[in-house]
């Protein structure tokens, strides 16, 4: 994935932030969420209820997200 970055700099020309287009941000966000979901699924215990991918994604969307 090619990521086009636009840097925001301070008065001393030090990079302080990066700006991404919304589609790139959404792809990164989805990738991170999927990674976290997979890690949760791998951490299951033998007596835990097992979800298939669709059930797990549905459950994940109901969880409260931190900002």
Secondary structure, 3 states (H helix, E strand, C coil): CCCCCEEEECCCCCEEEEECCHHHHHHHHHHHHHHHHHHHHHCCCCCCCCCCHHHHHHHHHHCCCCC
